[in-house]
Amino acid sequence: MSTELIKILIADSDGHTRDVLCSYLAGDPNYQIVGRAVNGDECLTLAHLKQPDVVILSSTLKPTPAIEVCEQLILQTPHVATLMVLPQGFEENLFRRMMTAGVSEFLIGALEKERTLDAIRSAVDKAARHRRVQESKESRLCHKVITVVGPRGGCGCTTLAVNLCCAIARSPIPCDLRPVALLDTRLNGSDAANLLDLEPRRTLAEVAANVSVVDHYVLDSLAATHICGAALLTAAIASTARGDPLPRSIMTSTLALLRQQFAFTVLDLVETSSEAAQAALDYSDTVVLTVAVDVLRLRAARLLLIEWLAGNLPRQKIRVVLNDIDPESDHIETARAEHILEFPVTARLPFDGRAVPAAINLGQPFVLTHPDKPLSRAIRQLAGKLGAQVPEPPRSGLFGLFGRNGNGGRHAGICACQRGVAAAGEITGANKPIRQEDSK
């Protein structure tokens, strides 16, 4: 146990716990109270500003429940230990949520000085051990969360997220990890599921109706695995779509578990205004702002960048990717786009009027079926810039072709007889071609 000064933040709405703790710690040179919070928002703000070693929260914290504050603390200040003060006879479900949220230590019943000081020291030690373990893991492989988002619809974000996922799936990773997960946050039906020709059994919308956090068992029931190795999780599909926003706790617990199990997590973020979306942006290692190359979308992207930077989203987390969704996009050069955005461009995706509509219509990601296309090469290069080590595909292409079978079911493997992708651009009837700019 370190003899260094332990900085403590206390969060309690009614003041009783706060007063008792202050009496225990007053005059002790080993402890310093750096803040006193009366609600959850103030606790999160002070934790960010004061950078305490331990946050002690009363379970009676209002209006935001203490457990939800703990879930946010572990995301925003993961180095901080959390200690929860609980009443006698607390609910068993709360204990389970505490473990999922990463609460370091807890006290039950009436406070006693020695027991309280022992719990504080134990919380600090546990947080330090966890930090050392995480630093050791990250030295071998950084578990990355990449969020793909656009300033408005029609920027091709879902198409990019799906194909980026399929490209990353080929990266070499340790055998104890899965390669990549894709989380589609669309609440009116999953476009990502259609682009991958998958049908998840359960969705986050269904889960959110029954629980407040996602654990390992729930996560396993949500994932549908694509043939390339990517796992798909969706907020909703057509049959479960309600449009209700996902709770922040569902988003944060899902991302925390995905980071543990997968080398990469790609998040297709549809909007940025909800609390869950803000939590996802904060939690992400990289935010890929995908911008269709026209003046209106470039200006919308500039406004979004200004909003993010004003809201303290770190500039170094943001990567701007230009997407040529139209054959005339090259009239706007990259240098001019950077001038409009007032932000550097990381990559530019070339227009492809045949491979993209075919991929959308057939549910066959073009990085797999057309790996030699300039667009596929550009996405593999982008994956490399985001930290993945994507090998070049064999000349014969990846995995062959796969797609929807004759009775409308979903693929379970590589099909021997397939519709020709070369002619997919001329699909007619029910599978009317979809323009590239129509894909979100």
C-alpha positions in Angstrom: 0.0 0.0 0.0 1.4 3.4 -1.0 2.0 6.0 1.8 1.3 8.8 -0.6 -1.6 11.3 0.1 -4.9 9.8 -0.9 -7.3 12.4 -2.5 -11.0 11.8 -1.8 -14.2 13.1 -3.4 -17.4 12.5 -1.5 -20.8 12.5 -3.2 -23.9 12.5 -1.0 -27.3 14.2 -1.5 -28.5 14.4 2.1 -25.2 15.3 3.8 -25.2 12.6 6.5 -22.6 10.3 4.9 -20.6 13.4 3.9 -20.4 14.7 7.5 -19.5 11.4 9.0 -16.7 10.8 6.5 -15.3 14.3 7.0 -15.2 13.7 10.7 -13.2 10.5 10.2 -10.7 12.1 7.8 -10.3 15.5 9.4 -6.7 16.1 10.6 -5.4 12.8 9.1 -2.3 13.7 7.0 -2.8 10.6 4.8 -6.1 11.8 3.4 -7.2 15.0 1.6 -10.9 15.8 0.8 -10.7 17.5 -2.6 -14.4 17.9 -3.2 -18.0 17.4 -1.9 -20.8 16.7 -4.4 -24.5 16.8 -3.7 -25.7 15.2 -7.0 -24.4 12.9 -9.8 -23.6 15.7 -12.3 -21.6 17.6 -9.7 -19.7 14.4 -8.8 -18.7 13.7 -12.4 -17.6 17.3 -12.9 -15.5 17.4 -9.8 -14.0 14.0 -10.6 -12.9 15.3 -13.9 -11.5 18.6 -12.4 -10.0 17.3 -9.2 -8.7 13.9 -10.3 -9.2 12.2 -6.9 -7.8 8.8 -6.0 -11.2 7.7 -4.5 -14.8 8.7 -5.0 -17.0 7.7 -2.1 -20.7 7.6 -3.1 -23.8 7.2 -1.0 -26.3 4.8 -2.6 -28.9 7.4 -1.8 -27.4 9.9 -4.3 -30.1 11.9 -6.2 -31.4 12.5 -8.8 -29.0 10.3 -10.8 -28.7 6.9 -9.0 -25.2 6.3 -7.6 -24.7 3.2 -9.6 -25.2 5.1 -12.9 -22.7 7.7 -11.7 -20.2 4.9 -11.0 -20.7 3.6 -14.6 -19.9 7.0 -15.9 -16.8 7.4 -13.6 -15.3 4.2 -14.9 -15.6 5.5 -18.4 -14.5 9.1 -17.9 -11.9 8.6 -15.2 -10.9 4.9 -15.2 -8.0 5.5 -12.9 -10.2 6.6 -10.1 -11.3 4.0 -7.4 -15.0 4.0 -6.4 -16.4 3.1 -3.0 -20.2 2.7 -2.5 -21.9 3.2 0.8 -24.9 0.9 1.0 -27.8 0.5 3.5 -28.6 -2.7 5.2 -30.9 -4.9 3.0 -29.9 -3.5 -0.4 -31.2 -5.3 -3.5 -29.2 -8.2 -4.9 -29.5 -6.7 -8.4 -27.6 -3.6 -7.2 -24.6 -5.7 -6.2 -24.5 -7.3 -9.6 -24.6 -3.9 -11.3 -21.8 -2.8 -9.0 -19.6 -5.6 -10.2 -20.4 -4.9 -13.8 -19.8 -1.1 -13.3 -16.3 -1.9 -11.8 -17.0 -0.5 -8.3 -13.8 -1.0 -6.3 -15.1 -1.5 -2.8 -18.3 -1.1 -0.7 -19.5 -0.5 2.8 -22.8 -1.8 4.2 -24.7 -0.4 7.1 -23.7 2.2 9.7 -20.2 3.7 9.1 -17.3 2.9 11.5 -14.0 4.8 11.3 -11.5 1.9 11.1 -13.7 -0.1 8.7 -14.2 3.0 6.5 -10.4 3.7 6.3 -9.7 0.1 5.6 -12.2 0.2 2.7 -10.7 3.3 1.3 -7.2 1.8 1.3 -8.5 -1.4 -0.2 -10.3 0.5 -3.0 -7.1 2.4 -3.9 -5.1 -0.9 -4.0 -7.6 -2.6 -6.2 -7.7 0.3 -8.6 -3.9 0.3 -8.8 -3.8 -3.4 -9.5 -6.5 -3.1 -12.1 -4.5 -0.3 -13.7 -1.3 -2.3 -13.9 -3.2 -5.2 -15.5 -4.8 -3.0 -18.1 -1.5 -1.3 -18.9 0.1 -4.7 -19.3 -2.7 -5.8 -21.7 -2.6 -2.6 -23.7 1.2 -3.0 -24.1 0.5 -6.2 -26.0 -2.6 -5.1 -27.9 -4.7 -1.9 -27.6 -8.4 -2.7 -27.5 -9.8 0.0 -29.7 -13.3 1.5 -30.1 -13.8 3.3 -33.4 -17.0 5.3 -33.9 -18.1 6.1 -37.5 -20.5 9.1 -37.7 -21.6 11.6 -40.3 -22.8 15.2 -40.0 -26.1 14.3 -41.7 -27.7 11.5 -43.6 -26.4 10.2 -47.0 -22.7 10.3 -46.1 -22.2 6.5 -46.5 -21.4 5.9 -42.8 -23.0 2.5 -42.5 -21.4 1.3 -45.7 -18.0 2.4 -44.4 -18.5 0.9 -41.0 -19.5 -2.5 -42.4 -16.7 -2.7 -44.9 -14.2 -1.4 -42.4 -15.3 -4.1 -40.0 -14.8 -6.8 -42.7 -11.4 -5.5 -43.6 -10.3 -5.4 -39.9 -11.6 -9.0 -39.4 -8.5 -10.3 -41.3 -6.1 -8.6 -38.9 -3.8 -11.0 -36.9 -4.8 -10.9 -33.2 -4.1 -13.0 -30.1 -6.0 -16.2 -29.9 -7.8 -15.2 -26.7 -9.5 -12.3 -28.5 -12.2 -12.0 -31.1 -11.2 -9.8 -34.0 -13.9 -7.1 -34.4 -17.5 -6.3 -33.5 -19.9 -3.9 -35.3 -22.5 -2.1 -33.2 -25.3 -0.6 -35.3 -27.1 2.1 -33.2 -30.0 2.7 -35.7 -33.3 2.6 -33.8 -35.6 2.2 -36.8 -34.1 -1.0 -38.2 -30.6 -2.3 -38.9 -29.0 -1.3 -42.2 -25.8 -3.0 -41.1 -27.7 -6.3 -40.8 -29.0 -5.9 -44.3 -25.5 -5.0 -45.7 -24.1 -8.2 -44.0 -27.1 -10.3 -44.8 -27.5 -11.3 -41.2 -30.5 -11.5 -38.9 -29.6 -11.0 -35.2 -31.8 -13.0 -32.7 -32.0 -10.2 -30.1 -31.4 -6.5 -30.1 -30.3 -3.8 -27.6 -33.8 -2.3 -27.8 -35.3 -5.6 -26.5 -32.6 -5.9 -23.8 -33.2 -2.3 -22.7 -36.8 -3.0 -22.0 -35.8 -5.5 -19.3 -32.4 -4.6 -17.8 -30.4 -1.4 -17.2 -27.0 -2.8 -18.1 -25.5 -5.5 -20.4 -23.5 -8.3 -19.0 -21.4 -11.1 -20.6 -24.4 -13.4 -20.9 -26.6 -10.8 -22.5 -23.8 -9.8 -24.9 -23.4 -13.3 -26.1 -27.1 -13.6 -26.9 -26.9 -10.3 -29.0 -24.1 -11.1 -31.3 -24.6 -12.6 -34.8 -21.4 -13.6 -36.5 -20.6 -13.0 -40.2 -18.7 -15.4 -42.3 -15.6 -13.2 -42.3 -15.4 -13.3 -38.4 -17.0 -10.0 -37.6 -19.7 -10.0 -34.9 -22.8 -7.8 -35.4 -24.9 -6.2 -32.6 -27.9 -4.1 -33.4 -30.0 -1.6 -31.5 -33.1 -2.7 -33.4 -34.4 -4.5 -36.4 -37.6 -3.9 -38.2 -39.7 -6.1 -36.0 -38.4 -4.5 -32.8 -38.0 -0.9 -33.9 -39.7 1.6 -31.6 -37.5 4.7 -31.9 -37.0 5.0 -28.2 -33.4 6.2 -27.4 -31.1 3.7 -25.8 -30.3 4.4 -22.2 -26.8 5.7 -21.5 -26.1 2.7 -19.1 -26.9 0.2 -21.9 -24.5 1.9 -24.3 -21.7 2.2 -21.8 -21.9 -1.3 -20.4 -22.1 -2.7 -24.0 -19.0 -0.8 -25.1 -17.1 -1.8 -22.0 -17.7 -5.5 -22.6 -17.0 -5.3 -26.3 -13.6 -3.6 -25.5 -12.8 -6.5 -23.2 -13.6 -9.3 -25.7 -12.7 -7.8 -29.1 -9.5 -6.3 -30.5 -11.6 -3.7 -32.3 -15.1 -2.4 -32.0 -16.6 -0.3 -34.8 -19.7 1.7 -33.8 -22.1 3.0 -36.5 -23.4 6.1 -34.7 -26.5 7.5 -36.4 -26.9 10.7 -34.3 -24.9 12.6 -31.7 -27.5 14.4 -29.6 -28.7 11.7 -27.2 -27.0 10.9 -23.9 -26.0 7.4 -25.1 -24.4 8.9 -28.2 -22.4 11.4 -26.1 -21.3 8.5 -23.9 -20.1 6.6 -27.0 -18.1 9.6 -28.3 -16.5 10.0 -24.9 -15.7 6.3 -24.7 -14.3 5.9 -28.3 -10.6 5.9 -29.0 -11.2 7.3 -32.5 -14.1 9.1 -34.0 -14.3 8.8 -37.8 -16.3 11.8 -39.2 -17.4 10.6 -42.6 -18.3 13.5 -45.0 -19.8 13.2 -48.4 -18.0 15.6 -50.7 -20.4 18.4 -51.4 -20.5 21.9 -50.0 -23.6 21.4 -47.9 -22.3 18.3 -46.1 -18.8 19.8 -45.7 -20.3 22.9 -44.0 -22.5 20.7 -41.8 -19.4 18.7 -40.8 -17.6 22.0 -40.0 -20.4 22.9 -37.6 -20.3 19.5 -36.0 -16.5 19.7 -35.5 -16.9 23.1 -33.9 -19.5 21.7 -31.5 -17.3 18.7 -30.6 -14.3 20.8 -29.9 -16.3 23.3 -27.9 -17.6 20.3 -25.9 -14.0 19.1 -25.1 -13.9 16.1 -27.5 -10.1 15.7 -27.9 -9.0 16.9 -31.3 -6.5 14.1 -31.6 -9.4 11.5 -31.4 -11.1 12.8 -34.6 -10.3 11.6 -38.1 -12.1 13.1 -41.1 -12.8 10.8 -44.1 -14.1 12.2 -47.3 -16.5 10.0 -49.2 -17.0 10.5 -53.0 -20.6 9.4 -53.2 -21.0 11.1 -56.6 -18.9 10.9 -59.8 -18.7 14.7 -59.8 -17.2 14.8 -56.3 -13.7 15.2 -57.6 -14.6 18.8 -58.5 -14.0 19.6 -54.9 -10.3 18.9 -54.2 -9.1 17.7 -50.8 -7.3 20.9 -50.1 -10.5 22.9 -50.6 -12.5 20.5 -48.4 -9.9 21.0 -45.7 -10.2 24.7 -46.1 -14.0 24.5 -45.6 -13.7 22.1 -42.7 -10.8 23.9 -41.0 -9.6 20.4 -40.2 -7.1 17.9 -41.8 -8.4 15.0 -43.9 -7.1 11.5 -43.0 -8.4 9.6 -46.0 -10.6 9.9 -49.1 -12.8 7.1 -50.5 -13.1 7.1 -54.3 -16.5 6.8 -56.1 -17.6 3.4 -57.3 -21.0 3.3 -59.0 -21.1 -0.5 -59.5 -19.5 -2.2 -56.5 -21.3 -0.2 -53.9 -24.9 -0.7 -55.2 -24.2 -4.4 -55.8 -22.9 -4.8 -52.3 -26.0 -3.1 -50.8 -28.4 -5.1 -53.0 -26.9 -8.5 -52.3 -25.7 -8.1 -48.7 -22.1 -8.7 -49.8 -19.4 -6.3 -48.5 -17.3 -5.2 -51.4 -14.0 -5.4 -49.5 -14.6 -9.1 -49.6 -16.1 -9.6 -53.1 -14.0 -7.0 -54.8 -10.8 -6.6 -52.8 -8.9 -5.2 -55.8 -11.2 -2.2 -56.3 -9.6 1.2 -55.5 -12.4 1.7 -52.9 -11.6 -1.5 -51.2 -7.9 -0.7 -51.1 -8.7 2.8 -49.7 -10.7 1.2 -46.8 -7.9 -1.3 -46.0 -5.5 1.6 -45.9 -7.8 3.5 -43.6 -8.0 0.5 -41.3 -4.2 0.6 -41.2 -4.3 4.2 -40.1 -6.7 3.3 -37.4 -4.4 0.7 -35.9 -5.3 -2.6 -37.6 -2.7 -4.6 -39.5 -4.7 -5.7 -42.5 -2.9 -8.0 -45.0 -3.3 -7.6 -48.7 -5.9 -10.1 -50.0 -4.9 -12.9 -52.4 -5.3 -12.2 -56.1 -8.3 -14.6 -56.4 -10.2 -12.4 -53.9 -11.5 -13.1 -50.4 -13.6 -16.1 -49.4 -15.4 -16.2 -52.8 -19.0 -14.9 -53.1 -21.8 -15.4 -50.6 -25.2 -14.0 -50.4 -29.0 -14.5 -49.9 -30.3 -17.9 -50.8 -33.2 -18.6 -53.0 -35.9 -18.7 -50.2 -35.0 -15.4 -48.7 -33.1 -16.9 -45.7 -29.8 -15.7 -44.3 -26.4 -17.2 -45.3 -24.8 -19.7 -43.0 -21.7 -20.3 -45.0 -20.2 -19.9 -48.5 -22.8 -20.7 -51.1 -21.7 -22.7 -54.1 -24.1 -21.0 -56.6 -24.3 -17.3 -56.5 -25.7 -14.5 -58.5 -23.0 -12.8 -60.5 -21.7 -9.7 -58.8 -20.4 -8.4 -62.1 -24.0 -8.1 -63.3 -25.4 -7.0 -59.9 -25.5 -3.4 -61.0 -28.4 -4.2 -63.3 -30.6 -5.9 -60.8 -34.2 -5.1 -61.5 -37.6 -5.7 -60.0 -37.7 -6.2 -56.2 -34.0 -5.6 -56.0 -34.0 -2.2 -57.7 -30.4 -0.8 -57.7 -29.6 1.5 -54.7 -27.6 4.5 -55.4 -24.4 4.9 -53.3 -25.6 8.2 -51.8 -28.8 6.5 -50.6 -26.9 4.4 -48.1 -26.5 6.0 -44.7 
